[in-house]
Amino acid sequence: MLKKNLKIKVSNFKICLTESDIDFILDKERGVLKSSRWTSGPVAKQFEDVFKKYAGTAHAIAVSNAGTGIAALLQALKIPEDSIVICPTLTAPPTPHSILLAGMRVVFADSNSDDLGLNPQDVEEKLERYRGKVKAVITVHLGGWISPRIHELSRLCKKYGVYLIEDCAHAHGSFLNSKNAGSTGKAAVYSFFMTKSLNCGEGGLVTSEDSRIIERIRVIRNYGKNDSGIHVVNGFNYKFSEINAAVALWAAVNAKRIIGERRRLAAKYDLLLKGIRGISIVNVQGCLCGYYKYIIKLDNGISRDAFKRELLLRYAVEPAGGVYDLLCHQEPYFKSIPNRILNVSGKFPAAEDFSDRQVCLPLYPGLKAHEQEYIADSIRKLMGKV
Ligand SMILES: Cc1ncc(COP(=O)(O)O)c(C=O)c1O
């Protein structure tokens, strides 16, 4: 039972490793350090092999991060520069940044208000409006939730002859009706950035059923140099360090346990938050979420910023980073390049409404039961007052 009026400081993000986790990593690092092979070597290969099994995919390649993974993938798909790629405005800025890095232009689309996936109707409108110029659609599984409408998106992409790509930066271990995240589109890109569900500090991974895409990325990530040492395409250094790979391998080997723990924590929040007025919990029918984020939605009329401020001031509870307090079409840089990002002044009512109402609660392996209880209790008290 929580003591009355006792304030607890709960971290909004933490990486908690056990001694045996650290031993596993150090053991691998020792091997790397002694090997004289410090990049794109056997440990990275092991990481790719273990993760692709976990993600239920045939092929995988590790890259320096998810952003460069998306850019390399767009290039590997041989999408001509200046083509248009559609992505949600309800995503992290790296999604559009990666499209720009690959030399393409961006058109934002709105999301579904219930499952947070790309809105197929809005996507189709844009496919029509920019017919012939759009070459790919990138969908994002926000917080780990996969929209059941991904099948509709897939049909649309086939109809218009464009690639569907899954930005799985949030979706390690997520499933839709028993199908892995990343298995509907032509290819998927995962992030292993520090805050992600599985992480190694910095890292990314591209998966696909099509080995040709993966082999092209292998060349692109090495400044366009093929196995014979000849530079055959444009490329850059998107390679994966063996030193990071030791940590990434630990994450991949322990993926089931880590994601299982995230699910257990989310289920506990579900129970603790039940019945609190003024909030609802994001949940998507048919999706088994990997819970990169635990997202609650405030009722209409409750200010997100005031909620967060009061939670911090009164109870010292600092929510985790939101998804997202500023949408991509509202970001100053994206607004400043109308010839590259074509519709920043468009209408995105569902994304805007969601952005105004979303709050993410701290969720990471190592979060204690009493900390979750304290957070839920603080929200209950706060909502009693609003
Ligand atoms: C949806 C989404 N896509 C892509 C990325 C880029 O990941 P990375 O930092 O590994 O480049 C992020 C990371 O914040 C993300 O949240």
The ligand as a Gaussian input file, in Angstrom:
#p B3LYP/6-31G(d) Opt

LIG

0 1
 C        9.012000       6.248000     -35.944000
 C       10.506000       6.399000     -36.013000
 N       11.129000       6.187000     -37.179000
 C       12.466000       6.292000     -37.297000
 C       13.241000       6.623000     -36.222000
 C       14.727000       6.758000     -36.403000
 O       15.440000       5.875000     -35.595000
 P       17.010000       6.058000     -35.404000
 O       17.200000       6.985000     -34.259000
 O       17.493000       4.669000     -35.112000
 O       17.540000       6.600000     -36.667000
 C       12.645000       6.866000     -34.980000
 C       13.452000       7.237000     -33.811000
 O       13.163000       8.102000     -33.071000
 C       11.237000       6.740000     -34.870000
 O       10.618000       6.947000     -33.697000

